[in-house]
Amino acid sequence: MTSRRVTAGAAALLAAITFGATGCSNDDTSETTTLEKPWDPCTLSDETLQKATIDPATQGPALAAETSWEENCGWKTHDGTGVSMNALSTATVEQFRERPSNIDFRTVTVGDRSAVTFRTEGDERGTFCYLVVPFQGEGLVLMQVARSAFTKEATPMCEVAVQIGDALVAEIP
């Protein structure tokens, strides 16, 4: 499997997780609500990215399509691990907990903030981990950390996600 196939699979997985977290509403009101765009992860400073072992030159769009309630950005670390961040103005941690395919939830501390890591049921090889960091107001950042299934690295991905998140959380609102 090439890294493009891993990226394509990760894109489908993140889109499913993001859609499941935000869902869609079918209410009977005719009023239209305008949501503010959340914080933009692409505004992370090069210095902060480098502290997280992320190569700022690899910045590009994350794996999910942007919507009116989402901003996203993606990078690679110096060892090739993929990192994507989605800032979601309408999501809650509970929405991720409610999805049956999301498993292994752990409350962690990143920087000085409470966060949650989880994996998905179909990831037997442990190539993905998700880190959810609530904003200080409404919404949250969903960070996906992924490595190739062929990597011989033994560090569990959720440990890698917390290490990366420790460096990035200082610039998350």
N, C-alpha and C positions, 0 to 999 in steps of 0.2 A: 504494500500500500504506500503510495506516495504521500508527501506532506499535503499536497493539494486535496487528495481524497480525505485525509484526516481533517483538513480545514473545511471541506464541504460537509462532512459528517458533523463537525462541530457547529457549523452554521445552522444546519437543520435542527440539531439538538437545542441550541440556544434560542432559535426562533420558537420552538415548541414550548420551551420553559418560559420564555418571555410572554408569549401569547397566553399561556395558561395562567401566568401570574396576573396579567392585567385583564384578561377575558374581554367580553363585550357585554354591553348592557342593552337590554331590550325593554326600556320603560315607556310608559305611555305619554310622557310629557313632551310637549312640542318645543320646549325651551332648549336652546343650544348653549352648552357651557364651553367657554374658551379656557383651556388649560394653559398655564404658563409653562414655557419650556424649562426643564430643570437645568441644573448646573451642567456644563459641558466638560466631560473628562479630557477632551483634547486640549484643554487649557492647563493641564498639569505641566509644571516647569520641567525643563530638561534636567536640572539639578535633582529634582525629586525623582524623576524617572530613572536616572542613573543610580541613585541610592537604592532603588528597587531592582537593580541589575537589568533594567529595561534599556534597550537601545532606542533613543529618541528618533533616530533616522528611519526606523521601521514603522513609524506612525501611519495609520491608515484607518479606513472605516472598520468598525467592528463587524461582527458576523450577522447581526440582525438589522433589518431595515428601520430607519428612524421614523418615528411618528410624532404627532404633535405633543405627546407626553413623554418623549424619550430623546436622549442624546447618547451617542455612543462613540467609542474610539477603540482602536486595537493596536498592539505592538508585539514585538518579539523580545525576549530576554537575550542576553549575550550567549546563552547556551541553546537558544532556539525554541524555548518554551513560549507558547502563544498566550497572550494576556489580552482579554477584551473587557471593557467596562461599559455597562449600560446604566445610565442615570434615568430612573423611572419616577416621574412625579406622582403617579397614582398607585404604585404597588406598596404592599406591606409584607413583612416577613411571614405573617400568617398565611398569605396566599401561596407562598412557596411550600410551607409546611402541609397545606391541604392537598397538594398534588400527590397521589399515591406513588408515582414513579420517583419522587424525590425521597432519598433515604439518608441515613447516617447523619442526622442533624447534630451539630455540636455548637454550644455557645462558646465563643472565644473572645479574646481581647486583642484588638489590633490598635497599635498606638495606645491611646488612652480611652478607646471606645469599645463598647460591646458590639459584637457582630456574631454572625452565624455562618458556619460552613455546612455544606451538604454535597452529596453525590447523587447520581442518578442510577436507578436500578439496573439498567442495561450496560453499565460500565464496569464489567468484571475485572478488567485489566488495571483499573485505577488510573486512567489517563486524564481524567477531568476532575476538577473540584470547583465548586461555586462558593464564593464568599459574598455574603449580603451584609452591607453596612448601611444602617438607616441614616438618613440625613438628620441634622439637628431639628429640622422642621418636618414637613411631610415628605414622603417618598423615600427612595433608597438608591444605593448603587449596588448593582449585581455585577460582580467580577467573576469571569470564567478564566481559569488557568488550565492549559492543556499542553500535553507533550505527546510526541509521537508514541504510538504503541510499541515501536521498536527500540525505544530508548532503554538503555540498561540502568538508568538512574534508579536508585532504590528509595529515595526520599518520598514518602507519601505525598500526593499532590495537595492535600489539604494543608499539610505543613508548609509546602511551597507557597500556597495561596496566602497563608497568614504572614509568612516572611515578606512577601511582596506587599501585601496590604499594610504591614507595619510602616513601610516607607511612604506609601501613598496617602494614608489616611489624614495626614496633616493638612492636605489641600482639599479634602472632601468637606463640603459644608455641613 
